[in-house]
Every structure is written in structure tokens, then in C-alpha cells.
């Protein structure tokens, strides 16, 4: 598990500067961490203009040692140089006068023609005490140290495994003695990641110590220094172990077997069985599991897996199978077999239909965002209100939270197409479980589509296929960061304490061993589709880690009922195993813990650096890729480290799409992440790790092979680099008037929602200028998803749906459909649906009063689209909806954008452009060369542009440019001008704004 921690060994800024090759100076004098002057070392300290060079002799068979050197800017000594004198055991030294030089070049030899010249490069040395040992240069006096060589000794082992130091020095003070001269004595490499030094203490039995890398970076135990005893001690990650074993010694053989896996469960669906179990434990760690299956005509099989889930497919029909599980560690120690679990298969299901993504450039497809359960109801039999149906007020409105469905969406794809949209972003489809889960973000079974969304003839696959048949894409909202509070079926589901006494029987449904929750089916004993009898127990479950199981807390509910420990899932009770979930609450939303702790008690935070979790999620989302979805919108992307995205999840997506549909489809499989940054800054309060553009880049350095450690290393490194040392890109920008091929070699695979424009869309002018300001830090801002408001927030983190008026909406749309990025609209905004209403208030008020209200009433009737942005026929209420002014505005904007390639995939520039929201765009590829001049609302002048004939796509006005200049009058708020070089002229008919 990743935990938030402080860096006591170095300042983050110093670590970043070192990585960049910058000399780091101490923050304040003196140079030691203790702010106390250290006495002179036994070897006379050299003057500021001298260097004392120590050379290690133990690995050479030389009988004599010479230093051949040249002060910087000066001449070399006469070969073989100056004989060095004995310093202490295994070392010789020579102090040389450097005059005004700041250092020296040096080589060493035995006086008989055998040289050490650093592999032909010579050594570059500075001033002061310098050691050269086996090709490694450090700054210390290896012979210094109070206490001499008699009396007590301390052997100190120091770990730099998480620091990246190439040398280590021990700066110390025997009890009652004096500190060594900074930076102390050089430590010897002991084994990978460990350094060692034995020092004499005289009569003392302990010492104070600090460590440094010889270049100004210190670990002084957060200013407290380390207290070490005589004998052997280890210091690792700020932890001291006294009387320690040699960390480099060969360890004792591992003979301890893991614990027996518990909680083995087997569930059959058709001719497949999903087997899951609780993680076993081991003193060195479980590396894999062996699952043994018996039954059927094929005999016994043994399968190795690294997660705690096995999906066993292709089995015989109507056959009983039994499974046992063993756990193994790296040494091959094997646990006993688990208790058996059995399941009986049914009939072989028909082969599932699969689709294929459309595979075209996503920038060509404006996006319409729907909350499926609130959009349009095609099948009332799958409507469900949940446990909060009456309390919320939804029952009084006959408005169950699960109301819309895939059937209703399929029936209104022509409405969305008639608006001009060719991509539909839908909320998550996986089976959810909570008191308020219609939105889809409380995933429970990631491998199953929520039955409350499907109908006969309108499955999720049917929706994908129907959209593709109309030339429309489906972008599926996906969640990698968290599950429901009830965990993730097939990975881990917690058991809570519950007693069906006179106080709590209303809450805990009677157990029904033969019933399995699917969100839709009503359990007969309770009469509920939200049955919970499988989630609680009065008996403590095997392997329970929840603290004080079932004991009264001493608190009472509002009704006066006794509250018990472990009665409700939460991260700090021990109810969720660390192998799968983080065990903390977020304390700092711009801190490391925002990536490694829970957001809310409804959102159990996955340990996404855990291999079993990664396997579970990758396997789940492979299923939807195989169905032919066209892309993923990634929820809460910022709450997972970028290095985990770049190492695990993003490559897995690309690999699966490539495997199923080919490289071109993978290139255009559109992944766009929600990196929520609710500030107006270019960088989110100065934290690069919490800024949207950060996630569009690959990593710039290698980190630990361990994902949890790598996440911390990446966070610290990039924080140290700061905002000024992040990569930049010209992929969104024209070079003057010229389009250039974008460089995506450093692209991570994740595009982003443009949070900065979203935050500033209270005014289109602000959104435009803030968006431009961020584009150089995004890998390619032409792929940014741009919206005004959503199911979460309006501009400036408003909790209400956008209500600045129709003119402001028209102006925002005119900008979004012509500026770089992919325009996106939240359902109903085309008629200012629910404007000014609070977007969400949880289950405490009727959904009908919120921004998540049911939209289907506005879609009643029939509609057929003749193209993107055109209507063949419409009748009933939907015809009235399609006649609204913003609908007409949208339709024409979509027609214009589709006709001008520069507005879809072009780069842009404001060079030589005057005007409030004015820019030029160009796209050049193959036989296409599209150049457009755009101004929104206000007037503009363009200079230095190519000569030729320009035609306005809005009015049809034609201008001939012969002097590289074109001026355009102000078209008015919500209106715009799009002058296209050799363009087609007027596109569409005049409407309420475009005229």
C-alpha cells in the first residue's frame, strides 16, 4: 500500500535540482546539519586554494603511488607526477596548491608505467578533501574520525535504495566527542543499495550521525540526527535497527509456507465459472496461487494465477466442478489446499456478438454526454428506485433513479445525430451497488453490465452496434480508482457486522443463500431489488481484520439504536485488506495522499499499484474493448499516479485494441481523463502531479520496479522538477501560417478534459485566453475535450447548471465548435435544461429538481435524422425540442465544423491576429489543405496571411487578399465568421445566431 510520507533525507527541491545536474548549495551556513562548527580533522584541512587528494590502494598491487595533475587552466606536472604519502590503512594522500584554480585534472600511476587515468578521461577533482576509490570520486577524509582505531567500534550500514545517491558519507560524533569535519568519512559500497563504514568510538558506546551524498544533500533524520549504538546498526528509510544483521549477508533459506487461502467461492454462469478467494499471507510474500479443478470428462487440471480471481471458461454443460486453491511464495513453499468450493455449469450460451470500433480520428466527432439512467426510458420494466426512493422524494414524482436505459438511448440516437453529434459519452455501465448508484460510479461487479440498463433486444452490445450503424461512436465512462463501498465482486467484498434485532432488522435483510444481487431482480423474502442479506454477518468472518468486531462503539444512532464496530465499511477499520485497497482518508487534495486514500465512504479506493487489482481491472475493461467501444472517458484519473497509468493501464488498453482490431484502431481509440483541477491556474496550485496536462506525457526517467515505490519516486521527482521544468509541445500550434506534423513520441496515451477552459466558461473570452495559456504544456491540445458544464460542476466550480443565458450559451458554443479541441455538450444543454438548478444533492432531494433530472419528456414523439445536423422528420414533443434556438445554432455549427477540416484537426495561431476571440487554423495532409480565419463575437484583423480568395462559411461573403491582410467586422454575440481560403462559401441556412 502507498502511504503519504515526508522526505526527511533531503529537501524535494534539492532532489529535483540534482536530477537536473544543478549544483545544490546548503540552505544556510554552516555546512553541517547540526549548525555547529566542526573541529579540524586529524589531517590538516587544506586551504581554500588547495586540494588534499586521497587515493585508495587496497585494490592495486602498487608499491608506490604518484599523483600527476594539472590545476584548471594550468599545466600538467612532469610525469610521473608527485609521490603520494601514506595517510592511513589502505589510503595515500597528497595536498597540492591550486593557486586561483577551482579544481584540477588528475591521473595516478605506480611510477613504473602503470596508470589509472579514469578510462582515458582523467579525473576532474575540486578543492578540499577528495577521495578517489575504484573510479569513484567523493568529498571526504577517509582517515578522519575521533576515537582513533582503539576501543569500541560501530559498524554502520546505510541504505540509499530510495535515494539514488552514487556515494555516501558518514558524518558523526562519538558521545562526548567532536563531530568529524564535513562531509564526514566516505562509506564503502557493501551490496546493492547499501553502504558500510566501521568507525572507532574510543571509550564511547554510542554516536550521533548524519549522512550525505558529498554534494550538499543530507539525511539528518529531519534535523534530529541519528543515535546509533556500538556494534552493527542499519539505517534505512529513517529507521534505525540496533544489533542488526549484515543486510548484505546471504539470508537464511525461506522454509515458511503461506497461509491457506480462505473464502474460496465459485460461481457459474453458463459454461464459465469465476473462482475467487481471500489473499493468503506469507513472511516474504505470496507470489502465485495454484487452482486445482476436478470434475467433468477432462480430469484434473491445475492452473497458476497471480491474482485472487480465476475465470474458468469453455467448460462442459450441466457439470459439477470443484476447486481448491494453494498459495506459493518465491521459494516455492506451498500452503495446504483450501477448503473446496463447487459450482455447476448450465447450458452453453450463444456466442456473444462483438462489434468493432469505427477507428477514425476522434477530433472529427463532437461529443454528446448522457447520464444513461436519466436520459430516456425505453423499457419501464427495468426501472428501479433503490433504498432512497421514498426518502429522496423521487417516489412522489414517480421518478425512479434508474429510469433511462439503453433501449431509450437507442431509440433516440437519431435525436443526437440530428443535433450533429457523432460520439456519445455514456456514464459507467458496470453493475453498481449503493443507495444512490444510478450514475454508475459505484462499481460492484466490473465484469457485468448493470441489468437496470439492459432490455431484451437492447443490451449494451446492441447499443454499440446501433450507434455504429449510424456512424456514431460510443465512449464508455470507466473507473479504475475505486469500487463501491461493498468492494468489487470477484476481487474482494467486505462483510459488515449486523444483527437482525428489534433495532436493526429493518436494515439487515434476511439471508437468502440462493439469491445473487444484480440490481434488478427482486429478492422474494425482502421484496427488494437492493437486497443486502449477503453483505452482513453476526459471526466474525474467517480472516477478519476489522477491529473490535461487533462490539458496541458507545455511540447511538439518531433513533437511539446501539451502533457497533464494523457495522459500516470504511478505510480505517481494517475491513479492507491492504493487498487490494488503501486504508486512509485523503487529507490534502493536492498532496500525495490524494492518490492513495479514499475520496468518500461510497468510493472504496483501490490500491492500483497492486498486481491483483491491476489484473482485475484490465481484465474487466478488456471485455468492453472487445465489444467494440470507441474509447474510454476515465473517471478520477488524477487519483491514480501517472506512472501507474503509463506502466500498466494505458499500455494494456493499447495492446488489447491492437490485438483485436489492429494498430490504426488502437491509434484512434480515444482515452480522455478527468483530472479535476478546480482552479484558474495553469498548474493546479503549483502541483504538477495534480494538473491535467501532466497526464498527457510519458515518464522521463526510470523508477523502481515496484509500482508502489515507483509512484512515490515519480511524485517526489516531478514535484522537485516543479512547473518550470515540465515538457512543452508545439503540437497544437501553427508555425506562422504553416501546419507541421505533430510529434506524439512522448504522448502517454491519455488525453484530457480541458478543466481550465471549463472553469473559465462563465465568460467565453476568459475560457479562450486561459485555454491558450495552457496549451504549450499539453502534449497535443487539439485532442482536449472541451465542455461548459457537466454532471458534477458548472464553471468556477459552480454547483448549478449553467444559467448565464441563451446569448452566452450561443457564444460559448461558437467558440467551442471552432477553437482547438473536441466540443462536448451535457445532455439537455441544447435547450438550457434545468438551468440554475443544483446539479446534485445526493439522495436528500428529488432528482427532478436537479441538473440530473429525467430528460425523456422532451424527447417524446418520433425523430429521424437525415445526416449529422439535419432532420428528415420529427413529430410530437421532440419536434418542439428540435425547434429551440440553441438547437438550431448547434446544428449549423456542426455542419460548418464538418465541412472545414481545419476546424476539426487543425493547429492554430494568434500571431498577426488582433481581436478578442480571433485565431487562424490550418490542417495539411495528403491532398487536404484547409486554412481558416475565425472570429467569435468581435471584430478582427489578420495580417501576414496567404493571399487568395477567402469565403465566409457563415454569410458566404467573399474576400480577395492580395496584401496579406484581411479585416472582419464584429458579427455580434454568439455569431462568428469563418473565412476559409478557397472555401466552399456559405454552409447551411441562417439561424437565430449564425447569420
C-alpha positions, 0 to 999 in steps of 0.5 A: 500500500502507498502511504503519504510520507515526508522526505526527511533525507533531503529537501524535494527541491534539492532532489529535483535540482540534482536530477537536473545536474544543478549544483545544490548549495546548503540552505544556510551556513554552516555546512553541517546539519547540526549548525555547529562548527566542526573541529579540524580533522586529524589531517590538516584541512587544506586551504581554500586554494588547495586540494588534499587528494586521497587515493585508495590502494587496497585494490592495486598491487602498487608499491608506490603511488604518484599523483600527476595533475594539472590545476584548471587552466594550468599545466600538467606536472612532469610525469610521473607526477608527485609521490603520494604519502601514506595517510592511513590503512589502505589510503595515500594522500597528497595536498597540492596548491591550486593557486586561483584554480577551482579544481584540477585534472588528475591521473595516478600511476605506480611510477613504473608505467602503470596508470589509472587515468579514469578510462582515458578521461582523467579525473576532474577533482575540486578543492578540499578533501577528495577521495578517489576509490575504484573510479569513484570520486567523493568529498571526504577524509577517509582517515578522519574520525575521533576515537582513533582505531582503539576501543569500541567500534560501530559498524554502520550500514546505510541504505540509499535504495530510495535515494539514488545517491552514487556515494555516501558519507558518514558524518558523526560524533562519538558521545562526548566527542567532536563531530568529524569535519564535513562531509564526514568519512566516505562509506564503502559500497557493501551490496546493492543499495547499501553502504558500510563504514566501521568507525572507532568510538574510543571509550564511547558506546554510542554516536550521533550521525548524519549522512550525505551524498558529498554534494550538499544533500543530507539525511539528518533524520529531519534535523534530529540526527541519528543515535546509533549504538556500538556494534552493527546498526542499519539505517534505512528509510529513517529507521534505525535497527540496533544489533542488526544483521549484515543486510548484505549477508546471504539470508537464511533459506525461506522454509515458511509456507503461506497461509491457506487461502480462505473464502474460496467461492465459485460461481457459474454462469453458463459454461464459465465459472469465476473462482475467487478467494481471500489473499493468503499471507506469507513472511516474504510474500505470496507470489502465485496461487495454484487452482486445482479443478476436478470434475467433468470428462477432462480430469484434473487440471491445475492452473497458476494465477497471480491474482485472487480471481480465476475465470474458468471458461469453455467448460462442459454443460450441466457439470459439477466442478470443484476447486481448491486453491494453494498459495506459493511464495518465491521459494516455492513453499506451498500452503495446504489446499483450501477448503473446496468450493463447487459450482455447476455449469448450465447450458452453453450460451450463444456466442456473444456478438462483438462489434468493432470500433469505427477507428477514425480520428476522434477530433472529427466527432463532437461529443454528446454526454448522457447520464444513461439512467436519466436520459430516456426510458425505453423499457419501464420494466427495468426501472428501479428506485433503490433504498432512497426512493421514498426518502429522496422524494423521487417516489412522489414524482414517480421518478425512479433513479434508474429510469433511462436505459439503453433501449431509450438511448437507442431509440433516440440516437437519431435525436443526437445525430440530428443535433450533429453529434457523432460520439456519445459519452455514456456514464459507467455501465458496470453493475453498481451497488449503493443507495444512490448508484444510478450514475454508475460510479459505484462499481460492484461487479466490473465484469457485468453490465448493470441489468437496470440498463439492459432490455431484451433486444437492447443490451449494451452490445446492441447499443454499440452496434446501433450507434455504429450503424449510424456512424456514431461512436460510443465512449464508455465512462470507466473507473479504475480508482475505486469500487463501491463501498461493498468492494468489487465482486470477484476481487474482494467484498467486505462483510459488515457486522449486523444483527437482525434485532428489534433495532436493526432488522429493518436494515439487515435483510434476511439471508437468502443463500440462493439469491445473487444481487444484480440490481434488478431482480427482486429478492422474494423474502425482502421484496427488494431489488437492493437486497443486502442479506449477503453483505452482513454477518453476526459471526466474525468472518474467517480472516477478519481484520476489522477491529473490535468486531461487533462490539458496541462503539458507545455511540447511538444512532439518531433513533437511539439504536446501539451502533457497533464496530464494523457495522459500516465499511470504511478505510480505517477499520481494517475491513479492507485488506491492504493487498487490494485497497488503501486504508486512509482518508485523503487529507490534502487534495493536492498532496500525495495522499490524494492518490492513495486514500479514499475520496468518500465512504461510497468510493472504496479506493483501490490500491492500483499499484497492486498486481491483483487489482491491476489484473482485475481491472484490465481484465474487466475493461478488456471485455468492453474493448472487445465489444467494440467501444470507441474509447474510454472517458476515465473517471478520477484519473488524477487519483491514480499516479501517472506512472501507474497509468503509463506502466500498466493501464494505458499500455494494456488498453493499447495492446488489447485494441491492437490485438483485436482490431489492429494498430490504426484502431488502437491509434484512434481509440480515444482515452480522455481523463478527468483530472479535476483541477478546480482552479484558474491556474495553469498548474493546479496550485503549483502541483504538477502531479495534480494538473491535467496536462501532466497526464498527457506525457510519458515518464522521463526517467526510470523508477523502481520496479515496484509500482508502489515505490515507483509512484512515490519516486515519480511524485517526489521527482516531478514535484522537485522538477516543479512547473518550470521544468515540465515538457512543452509541445508545439503540437497544437500550434501553427508555425506562422501560417504553416501546419507541421506534423505533430510529434506524439513520441512522448504522448502517454496515451491519455488525453484530457478534459480541458478543466481550465477552459471549463472553469473559465466558461462563465465568460467565453473570452476568459475560457479562450485566453486561459485555454491558450495559456495552457496549451504549450504544456499539453502534449497535443491540445487539439485532442482536449475535450472541451465542455461548459458544464457537466454532471458534477460542476458548472464553471468556477466550480459552480454547483448549478447548471449553467444559467448565464443565458441563451446569448452566452450559451450561443457564444460559448458554443461558437467558440467551442465548435471552432477553437482547438479541441473536441466540443462536448455538450451535457445532455439537455444543454441544447435547450438550457435544461434545468438551468440554475438548478443544483446539479446534485444533492445526493439522495436528500432531494428529488432528482427532478429538481436537479441538473440530473433530472429525467430528460425523456419528456422532451424527447417524446414523439418520433425523430429521424435524422437525415445526416449529422445536423439535419432532420428528415422528420420529427413529430410530437414533443421532440419536434418542439425540442428540435425547434429551440434556438440553441438547437438550431445554432448547434446544428449549423455549427456542426455542419460548418465544423464538418465541412472545414477540416481545419476546424476539426484537426487543425493547429492554430495561431494568434500571431498577426491576429488582433481581436478578442476571440480571433485565431487562424487554423490550418490542417495539411495532409495528403491532398487536404489543405484547409486554412481558416480565419475565425472570429467569435463575437468581435471584430478582427484583423489578420495580417501576414496571411496567404493571399487568395480568395477567402469565403465566409462559411457563415454569410458566404461573403467573399474576400480577395487578399492580395496584401496579406491582410484581411479585416472582419467586422464584429458579427455580434454575440454568439455569431462568428465568421469563418473565412476559409481560403478557397472555401466552399462559401456559405454552409447551411441556412441562417439561424437565430445566431449564425447569420 
